[in-house]
Amino acid sequence: MLDDSKPLFVAVAEQIEDGILDGTYAEDDPVPSTNELAAFLRINPATAGKGFNLLVDAGVLIKRRGIGMFVAPGAREALRQRRRLAFQDQFIAPLLREAAQLGISAEDLADMITKEVAR
């Protein structure tokens, strides 16, 4: 459920982000409490809290004193933009570098992608 290749609190934050992106948590909706999420994932509440704090610091979640954490207005689109940039850096740029080394033209690469999507 959580990605073991990164710190646990980062994986917690990404899980909440995924829920925002897939519509599980809409803007202005509450997210599970630190204790609820920690119990569900069987992790230390402090670790879950650290993940939530990453999202608060990034403006994805807002704290409402006494009632919990909520998805910030505009969070979904901000996450999409941030992840698109990360996708470009992590996947597209290396793909283009490798294609250039192999002598694959942009047109050939586009054809390969189109064929793969059609499978």
DRENGUKE-686823 format. One record per atom (N, C-alpha, C): atom name; z, x, y; residue in three letters; chain. Coordinates in Angstrom, 3 decimals. Layout:
ATOM/site/pz/px/py/code/unit
ATOM/CA/Z/X/Y/ALA/A
...
//
This chain:
ATOM/site/pz/px/py/code/unit
ATOM/N/0.000/0.819/-1.200/MET/A
ATOM/CA/0.000/0.000/0.000/MET/A
ATOM/C/0.000/0.859/1.259/MET/A
ATOM/N/0.850/1.883/1.301/LEU/A
ATOM/CA/0.868/2.801/2.433/LEU/A
ATOM/C/0.139/4.085/2.051/LEU/A
ATOM/N/-0.495/4.691/3.025/ASP/A
ATOM/CA/-1.242/5.928/2.816/ASP/A
ATOM/C/-0.274/7.099/2.683/ASP/A
ATOM/N/-0.266/7.723/1.503/ASP/A
ATOM/CA/0.652/8.835/1.243/ASP/A
ATOM/C/0.213/10.147/1.884/ASP/A
ATOM/N/-0.989/10.177/2.436/SER/A
ATOM/CA/-1.500/11.429/2.989/SER/A
ATOM/C/-1.028/11.693/4.416/SER/A
ATOM/N/-0.282/10.786/4.976/LYS/A
ATOM/CA/0.203/10.962/6.360/LYS/A
ATOM/C/1.666/10.588/6.432/LYS/A
ATOM/N/2.332/10.957/7.521/PRO/A
ATOM/CA/3.747/10.598/7.645/PRO/A
ATOM/C/3.943/9.090/7.485/PRO/A
ATOM/N/5.031/8.718/6.866/LEU/A
ATOM/CA/5.303/7.322/6.547/LEU/A
ATOM/C/5.317/6.432/7.784/LEU/A
ATOM/N/5.895/6.917/8.880/PHE/A
ATOM/CA/5.951/6.088/10.084/PHE/A
ATOM/C/4.561/5.846/10.665/PHE/A
ATOM/N/3.641/6.805/10.498/VAL/A
ATOM/CA/2.257/6.623/10.952/VAL/A
ATOM/C/1.571/5.587/10.066/VAL/A
ATOM/N/1.805/5.658/8.764/ALA/A
ATOM/CA/1.227/4.678/7.841/ALA/A
ATOM/C/1.740/3.270/8.145/ALA/A
ATOM/N/3.011/3.146/8.515/VAL/A
ATOM/CA/3.581/1.856/8.903/VAL/A
ATOM/C/2.852/1.325/10.142/VAL/A
ATOM/N/2.683/2.172/11.137/ALA/A
ATOM/CA/1.987/1.767/12.362/ALA/A
ATOM/C/0.559/1.328/12.039/ALA/A
ATOM/N/-0.119/2.078/11.184/GLU/A
ATOM/CA/-1.498/1.729/10.833/GLU/A
ATOM/C/-1.573/0.417/10.064/GLU/A
ATOM/N/-0.559/0.135/9.256/GLN/A
ATOM/CA/-0.542/-1.137/8.529/GLN/A
ATOM/C/-0.430/-2.307/9.508/GLN/A
ATOM/N/0.410/-2.178/10.521/ILE/A
ATOM/CA/0.524/-3.226/11.543/ILE/A
ATOM/C/-0.799/-3.327/12.314/ILE/A
ATOM/N/-1.381/-2.178/12.658/GLU/A
ATOM/CA/-2.683/-2.189/13.338/GLU/A
ATOM/C/-3.730/-2.919/12.502/GLU/A
ATOM/N/-3.758/-2.648/11.195/ASP/A
ATOM/CA/-4.714/-3.324/10.315/ASP/A
ATOM/C/-4.507/-4.834/10.366/ASP/A
ATOM/N/-3.250/-5.261/10.393/GLY/A
ATOM/CA/-2.956/-6.685/10.488/GLY/A
ATOM/C/-3.433/-7.294/11.791/GLY/A
ATOM/N/-3.363/-6.531/12.854/ILE/A
ATOM/CA/-3.867/-7.012/14.147/ILE/A
ATOM/C/-5.389/-7.098/14.098/ILE/A
ATOM/N/-6.028/-6.079/13.554/LEU/A
ATOM/CA/-7.485/-6.063/13.490/LEU/A
ATOM/C/-8.050/-7.150/12.582/LEU/A
ATOM/N/-7.358/-7.444/11.480/ASP/A
ATOM/CA/-7.894/-8.454/10.554/ASP/A
ATOM/C/-7.449/-9.877/10.893/ASP/A
ATOM/N/-6.680/-10.024/11.967/GLY/A
ATOM/CA/-6.289/-11.346/12.417/GLY/A
ATOM/C/-4.986/-11.861/11.841/GLY/A
ATOM/N/-4.322/-11.084/11.003/THR/A
ATOM/CA/-3.027/-11.498/10.465/THR/A
ATOM/C/-2.042/-11.716/11.607/THR/A
ATOM/N/-2.082/-10.829/12.595/TYR/A
ATOM/CA/-1.231/-10.942/13.782/TYR/A
ATOM/C/-2.132/-11.095/15.000/TYR/A
ATOM/N/-2.106/-12.271/15.597/ALA/A
ATOM/CA/-2.908/-12.538/16.791/ALA/A
ATOM/C/-2.163/-12.050/18.026/ALA/A
ATOM/N/-2.895/-11.915/19.113/GLU/A
ATOM/CA/-2.273/-11.506/20.371/GLU/A
ATOM/C/-1.194/-12.522/20.761/GLU/A
ATOM/N/-0.089/-12.004/21.242/ASP/A
ATOM/CA/1.096/-12.772/21.635/ASP/A
ATOM/C/1.885/-13.321/20.452/ASP/A
ATOM/N/1.466/-13.038/19.213/ASP/A
ATOM/CA/2.220/-13.460/18.032/ASP/A
ATOM/C/3.288/-12.423/17.710/ASP/A
ATOM/N/4.376/-12.867/17.084/PRO/A
ATOM/CA/5.400/-11.903/16.657/PRO/A
ATOM/C/4.929/-11.139/15.426/PRO/A
ATOM/N/5.431/-9.934/15.280/VAL/A
ATOM/CA/5.221/-9.149/14.062/VAL/A
ATOM/C/6.556/-9.132/13.321/VAL/A
ATOM/N/6.544/-8.774/12.040/PRO/A
ATOM/CA/7.824/-8.736/11.313/PRO/A
ATOM/C/8.810/-7.808/12.013/PRO/A
ATOM/N/10.083/-8.101/11.821/SER/A
ATOM/CA/11.102/-7.235/12.402/SER/A
ATOM/C/11.125/-5.906/11.653/SER/A
ATOM/N/11.755/-4.932/12.263/THR/A
ATOM/CA/11.906/-3.620/11.640/THR/A
ATOM/C/12.576/-3.758/10.276/THR/A
ATOM/N/13.640/-4.532/10.217/ASN/A
ATOM/CA/14.369/-4.704/8.964/ASN/A
ATOM/C/13.548/-5.460/7.918/ASN/A
ATOM/N/12.806/-6.481/8.335/GLU/A
ATOM/CA/11.955/-7.222/7.399/GLU/A
ATOM/C/10.890/-6.306/6.800/GLU/A
ATOM/N/10.243/-5.552/7.658/LEU/A
ATOM/CA/9.188/-4.667/7.176/LEU/A
ATOM/C/9.766/-3.566/6.290/LEU/A
ATOM/N/10.892/-3.015/6.689/ALA/A
ATOM/CA/11.530/-1.965/5.894/ALA/A
ATOM/C/11.907/-2.498/4.507/ALA/A
ATOM/N/12.439/-3.703/4.439/ALA/A
ATOM/CA/12.813/-4.284/3.148/ALA/A
ATOM/C/11.576/-4.543/2.299/ALA/A
ATOM/N/10.530/-5.066/2.919/PHE/A
ATOM/CA/9.297/-5.360/2.191/PHE/A
ATOM/C/8.665/-4.088/1.626/PHE/A
ATOM/N/8.632/-3.033/2.441/LEU/A
ATOM/CA/8.009/-1.772/2.018/LEU/A
ATOM/C/8.967/-0.848/1.270/LEU/A
ATOM/N/10.251/-1.236/1.255/ARG/A
ATOM/CA/11.293/-0.421/0.618/ARG/A
ATOM/C/11.375/0.971/1.233/ARG/A
ATOM/N/11.496/0.952/2.550/ILE/A
ATOM/CA/11.638/2.196/3.302/ILE/A
ATOM/C/12.849/2.080/4.211/ILE/A
ATOM/N/13.246/3.187/4.790/ASN/A
ATOM/CA/14.362/3.217/5.721/ASN/A
ATOM/C/13.981/2.451/6.995/ASN/A
ATOM/N/14.856/1.577/7.501/PRO/A
ATOM/CA/14.551/0.858/8.745/PRO/A
ATOM/C/14.245/1.788/9.923/PRO/A
ATOM/N/14.857/2.965/9.946/ALA/A
ATOM/CA/14.569/3.911/11.036/ALA/A
ATOM/C/13.110/4.381/10.979/ALA/A
ATOM/N/12.589/4.532/9.781/THR/A
ATOM/CA/11.185/4.931/9.624/THR/A
ATOM/C/10.268/3.823/10.113/THR/A
ATOM/N/10.572/2.589/9.728/ALA/A
ATOM/CA/9.785/1.450/10.210/ALA/A
ATOM/C/9.874/1.360/11.734/ALA/A
ATOM/N/11.067/1.562/12.267/GLY/A
ATOM/CA/11.255/1.522/13.718/GLY/A
ATOM/C/10.442/2.577/14.433/GLY/A
ATOM/N/10.356/3.745/13.836/LYS/A
ATOM/CA/9.567/4.816/14.446/LYS/A
ATOM/C/8.084/4.425/14.488/LYS/A
ATOM/N/7.598/3.755/13.431/GLY/A
ATOM/CA/6.217/3.268/13.424/GLY/A
ATOM/C/5.986/2.224/14.501/GLY/A
ATOM/N/6.944/1.304/14.635/PHE/A
ATOM/CA/6.840/0.286/15.685/PHE/A
ATOM/C/6.848/0.930/17.069/PHE/A
ATOM/N/7.696/1.932/17.256/ASN/A
ATOM/CA/7.767/2.591/18.557/ASN/A
ATOM/C/6.455/3.278/18.925/ASN/A
ATOM/N/5.744/3.807/17.920/LEU/A
ATOM/CA/4.406/4.362/18.198/LEU/A
ATOM/C/3.505/3.298/18.806/LEU/A
ATOM/N/3.582/2.101/18.247/LEU/A
ATOM/CA/2.724/1.008/18.725/LEU/A
ATOM/C/3.165/0.489/20.088/LEU/A
ATOM/N/4.453/0.492/20.339/VAL/A
ATOM/CA/4.954/0.105/21.670/VAL/A
ATOM/C/4.480/1.130/22.698/VAL/A
ATOM/N/4.614/2.412/22.374/ASP/A
ATOM/CA/4.190/3.476/23.287/ASP/A
ATOM/C/2.687/3.418/23.562/ASP/A
ATOM/N/1.914/2.970/22.573/ALA/A
ATOM/CA/0.462/2.869/22.727/ALA/A
ATOM/C/0.040/1.576/23.418/ALA/A
ATOM/N/1.006/0.687/23.692/GLY/A
ATOM/CA/0.677/-0.575/24.353/GLY/A
ATOM/C/0.144/-1.635/23.415/GLY/A
ATOM/N/0.274/-1.423/22.105/VAL/A
ATOM/CA/-0.211/-2.377/21.117/VAL/A
ATOM/C/0.811/-3.492/20.890/VAL/A
ATOM/N/2.079/-3.129/20.903/LEU/A
ATOM/CA/3.153/-4.103/20.765/LEU/A
ATOM/C/3.996/-4.099/22.026/LEU/A
ATOM/N/4.610/-5.241/22.286/ILE/A
ATOM/CA/5.561/-5.329/23.388/ILE/A
ATOM/C/6.887/-5.848/22.840/ILE/A
ATOM/N/7.970/-5.303/23.383/LYS/A
ATOM/CA/9.309/-5.736/22.982/LYS/A
ATOM/C/9.740/-6.856/23.919/LYS/A
ATOM/N/10.245/-7.909/23.315/ARG/A
ATOM/CA/10.841/-8.985/24.100/ARG/A
ATOM/C/12.309/-9.015/23.722/ARG/A
ATOM/N/13.089/-8.576/24.652/ARG/A
ATOM/CA/14.518/-8.372/24.404/ARG/A
ATOM/C/15.162/-9.607/23.774/ARG/A
ATOM/N/15.804/-9.370/22.648/GLY/A
ATOM/CA/16.526/-10.421/21.964/GLY/A
ATOM/C/15.707/-11.296/21.046/GLY/A
ATOM/N/14.363/-11.184/21.116/ILE/A
ATOM/CA/13.560/-12.049/20.236/ILE/A
ATOM/C/12.573/-11.279/19.357/ILE/A
ATOM/N/12.334/-10.021/19.644/GLY/A
ATOM/CA/11.505/-9.235/18.740/GLY/A
ATOM/C/10.310/-8.568/19.385/GLY/A
ATOM/N/9.398/-8.155/18.521/MET/A
ATOM/CA/8.178/-7.464/18.956/MET/A
ATOM/C/6.993/-8.400/18.793/MET/A
ATOM/N/6.075/-8.298/19.748/PHE/A
ATOM/CA/4.905/-9.164/19.768/PHE/A
ATOM/C/3.654/-8.331/20.013/PHE/A
ATOM/N/2.529/-8.859/19.547/VAL/A
ATOM/CA/1.257/-8.192/19.774/VAL/A
ATOM/C/0.904/-8.340/21.257/VAL/A
ATOM/N/0.604/-7.224/21.875/ALA/A
ATOM/CA/0.294/-7.213/23.306/ALA/A
ATOM/C/-1.068/-7.847/23.569/ALA/A
ATOM/N/-1.226/-8.490/24.707/PRO/A
ATOM/CA/-2.545/-8.998/25.084/PRO/A
ATOM/C/-3.544/-7.840/25.160/PRO/A
ATOM/N/-4.724/-8.042/24.599/GLY/A
ATOM/CA/-5.762/-7.020/24.612/GLY/A
ATOM/C/-5.616/-5.963/23.521/GLY/A
ATOM/N/-4.583/-6.098/22.679/ALA/A
ATOM/CA/-4.320/-5.075/21.661/ALA/A
ATOM/C/-5.451/-4.962/20.645/ALA/A
ATOM/N/-5.991/-6.081/20.223/ARG/A
ATOM/CA/-7.044/-6.047/19.188/ARG/A
ATOM/C/-8.258/-5.264/19.675/ARG/A
ATOM/N/-8.711/-5.558/20.861/GLU/A
ATOM/CA/-9.891/-4.857/21.380/GLU/A
ATOM/C/-9.584/-3.390/21.644/GLU/A
ATOM/N/-8.404/-3.085/22.142/ALA/A
ATOM/CA/-8.021/-1.690/22.375/ALA/A
ATOM/C/-7.994/-0.915/21.065/ALA/A
ATOM/N/-7.464/-1.537/20.006/LEU/A
ATOM/CA/-7.452/-0.887/18.692/LEU/A
ATOM/C/-8.870/-0.671/18.171/LEU/A
ATOM/N/-9.715/-1.671/18.335/ARG/A
ATOM/CA/-11.118/-1.525/17.897/ARG/A
ATOM/C/-11.785/-0.348/18.596/ARG/A
ATOM/N/-11.599/-0.266/19.891/GLN/A
ATOM/CA/-12.215/0.829/20.654/GLN/A
ATOM/C/-11.686/2.176/20.191/GLN/A
ATOM/N/-10.373/2.290/20.037/ARG/A
ATOM/CA/-9.771/3.553/19.610/ARG/A
ATOM/C/-10.255/3.944/18.217/ARG/A
ATOM/N/-10.311/2.977/17.310/ARG/A
ATOM/CA/-10.751/3.277/15.944/ARG/A
ATOM/C/-12.240/3.568/15.874/ARG/A
ATOM/N/-13.031/2.942/16.731/ARG/A
ATOM/CA/-14.463/3.269/16.773/ARG/A
ATOM/C/-14.674/4.723/17.183/ARG/A
ATOM/N/-13.924/5.150/18.183/LEU/A
ATOM/CA/-14.022/6.552/18.613/LEU/A
ATOM/C/-13.568/7.495/17.503/LEU/A
ATOM/N/-12.489/7.130/16.824/ALA/A
ATOM/CA/-12.010/7.948/15.712/ALA/A
ATOM/C/-13.027/7.972/14.579/ALA/A
ATOM/N/-13.657/6.842/14.308/PHE/A
ATOM/CA/-14.693/6.761/13.272/PHE/A
ATOM/C/-15.854/7.697/13.611/PHE/A
ATOM/N/-16.236/7.690/14.869/GLN/A
ATOM/CA/-17.325/8.569/15.308/GLN/A
ATOM/C/-16.939/10.026/15.098/GLN/A
ATOM/N/-15.736/10.394/15.502/ASP/A
ATOM/CA/-15.285/11.780/15.371/ASP/A
ATOM/C/-15.110/12.203/13.918/ASP/A
ATOM/N/-14.557/11.320/13.094/GLN/A
ATOM/CA/-14.218/11.679/11.723/GLN/A
ATOM/C/-15.371/11.538/10.742/GLN/A
ATOM/N/-16.311/10.649/11.013/PHE/A
ATOM/CA/-17.359/10.368/10.040/PHE/A
ATOM/C/-18.774/10.609/10.566/PHE/A
ATOM/N/-19.085/10.079/11.737/ILE/A
ATOM/CA/-20.458/10.165/12.244/ILE/A
ATOM/C/-20.818/11.585/12.646/ILE/A
ATOM/N/-19.969/12.233/13.416/ALA/A
ATOM/CA/-20.279/13.603/13.848/ALA/A
ATOM/C/-20.465/14.549/12.657/ALA/A
ATOM/N/-19.561/14.548/11.654/PRO/A
ATOM/CA/-19.790/15.412/10.494/PRO/A
ATOM/C/-21.049/15.030/9.708/PRO/A
ATOM/N/-21.326/13.739/9.622/LEU/A
ATOM/CA/-22.537/13.275/8.941/LEU/A
ATOM/C/-23.781/13.831/9.622/LEU/A
ATOM/N/-23.811/13.761/10.934/LEU/A
ATOM/CA/-24.971/14.265/11.680/LEU/A
ATOM/C/-25.107/15.775/11.556/LEU/A
ATOM/N/-23.982/16.484/11.572/ARG/A
ATOM/CA/-24.035/17.943/11.394/ARG/A
ATOM/C/-24.600/18.303/10.017/ARG/A
ATOM/N/-24.123/17.621/8.994/GLU/A
ATOM/CA/-24.604/17.887/7.638/GLU/A
ATOM/C/-26.079/17.513/7.504/GLU/A
ATOM/N/-26.468/16.395/8.079/ALA/A
ATOM/CA/-27.874/15.980/8.033/ALA/A
ATOM/C/-28.756/17.024/8.710/ALA/A
ATOM/N/-28.314/17.543/9.831/ALA/A
ATOM/CA/-29.091/18.576/10.533/ALA/A
ATOM/C/-29.222/19.828/9.671/ALA/A
ATOM/N/-28.149/20.219/9.003/GLN/A
ATOM/CA/-28.203/21.404/8.141/GLN/A
ATOM/C/-29.155/21.205/6.969/GLN/A
ATOM/N/-29.286/19.968/6.521/LEU/A
ATOM/CA/-30.158/19.673/5.387/LEU/A
ATOM/C/-31.573/19.311/5.809/LEU/A
ATOM/N/-31.809/19.293/7.117/GLY/A
ATOM/CA/-33.147/18.964/7.616/GLY/A
ATOM/C/-33.484/17.492/7.505/GLY/A
ATOM/N/-32.472/16.644/7.526/ILE/A
ATOM/CA/-32.696/15.200/7.453/ILE/A
ATOM/C/-32.848/14.670/8.872/ILE/A
ATOM/N/-33.976/14.039/9.136/SER/A
ATOM/CA/-34.235/13.502/10.474/SER/A
ATOM/C/-33.389/12.252/10.720/SER/A
ATOM/N/-33.297/11.867/11.973/ALA/A
ATOM/CA/-32.548/10.655/12.328/ALA/A
ATOM/C/-33.164/9.433/11.651/ALA/A
ATOM/N/-34.492/9.410/11.581/GLU/A
ATOM/CA/-35.181/8.280/10.946/GLU/A
ATOM/C/-34.872/8.227/9.451/GLU/A
ATOM/N/-34.919/9.401/8.789/ASP/A
ATOM/CA/-34.602/9.448/7.360/ASP/A
ATOM/C/-33.147/9.044/7.112/ASP/A
ATOM/N/-32.272/9.497/7.972/LEU/A
ATOM/CA/-30.860/9.150/7.844/LEU/A
ATOM/C/-30.669/7.645/8.006/LEU/A
ATOM/N/-31.331/7.064/8.987/ALA/A
ATOM/CA/-31.258/5.612/9.191/ALA/A
ATOM/C/-31.794/4.870/7.968/ALA/A
ATOM/N/-32.878/5.369/7.368/ASP/A
ATOM/CA/-33.421/4.750/6.155/ASP/A
ATOM/C/-32.413/4.832/5.006/ASP/A
ATOM/N/-31.762/5.997/4.869/MET/A
ATOM/CA/-30.763/6.158/3.813/MET/A
ATOM/C/-29.619/5.157/3.986/MET/A
ATOM/N/-29.180/5.001/5.224/ILE/A
ATOM/CA/-28.082/4.085/5.507/ILE/A
ATOM/C/-28.513/2.648/5.225/ILE/A
ATOM/N/-29.706/2.283/5.644/THR/A
ATOM/CA/-30.227/0.940/5.417/THR/A
ATOM/C/-30.322/0.646/3.921/THR/A
ATOM/N/-30.808/1.615/3.141/LYS/A
ATOM/CA/-30.907/1.427/1.687/LYS/A
ATOM/C/-29.520/1.287/1.060/LYS/A
ATOM/N/-28.570/2.071/1.539/GLU/A
ATOM/CA/-27.223/2.004/0.992/GLU/A
ATOM/C/-26.560/0.659/1.310/GLU/A
ATOM/N/-26.778/0.143/2.495/VAL/A
ATOM/CA/-26.216/-1.145/2.885/VAL/A
ATOM/C/-26.798/-2.262/2.015/VAL/A
ATOM/N/-28.076/-2.134/1.672/ALA/A
ATOM/CA/-28.752/-3.158/0.887/ALA/A
ATOM/C/-28.294/-3.199/-0.578/ALA/A
ATOM/N/-27.648/-2.122/-1.036/ARG/A
ATOM/CA/-27.222/-2.092/-2.452/ARG/A
ATOM/C/-26.156/-3.070/-2.752/ARG/A
//
